[in-house]
């Protein structure tokens, strides 16, 4: 498994992580001043991203993200992902791009693909 695949897998796990460890886990994959955006939000910093992830976990209990493919070059990456429901069925798919700094995610943008 590539370093970038592992980084994205660990990042994806943050979305469904136990709230008591999420911020620490997030700090292991993203810089302190990380920016995150998707069609519905834009947040900055680990604390805001942690809170947004907590809101996601509350809105989609039992859901998780699976990273299906990662492409990377020049401190940038693109991850194709699947949101999986508690029954194991696909709920949504998308792609996320990131700029990396010091081997961590620094600027993440998520896109939801049409069904």
Secondary structure, DSSP 8 states (H G I E B T S, - for coil): --HHHHHHHHHHHHTTS-HHHHHHHHHTTEEEEEEEEETTEEEESHHHHHHHHHHHHHHSTT-EEEEEEEEEETTEEEEEEEEE-TTS-EEEEEEEEEEEETTEEEEEEEEE---
